[in-house]
Amino acid sequence: MLWTIIVILFVLWLIGFFGPSRLPSIPRTGNLVHVLLVIALILIVVNLLQR
């Protein structure tokens, strides 16, 4: 379940980062991209520490 959330956040980050340059209809998200990246990194670290 945790890996699913990580993958979804990573895909959303990719869309937010590369989307506006490829598809102008996708709005620029600014700080939201960085927040998603930080959340994904925190989830990865938590998952690695639980093993």
Protein Blocks (a to p, Z undefined) as FASTA:
>chain_A
ZZmmmmmmmmmmmmmmmmmmmmmmlccekjmmmmmmmmmmmmmmmmmmmZZ
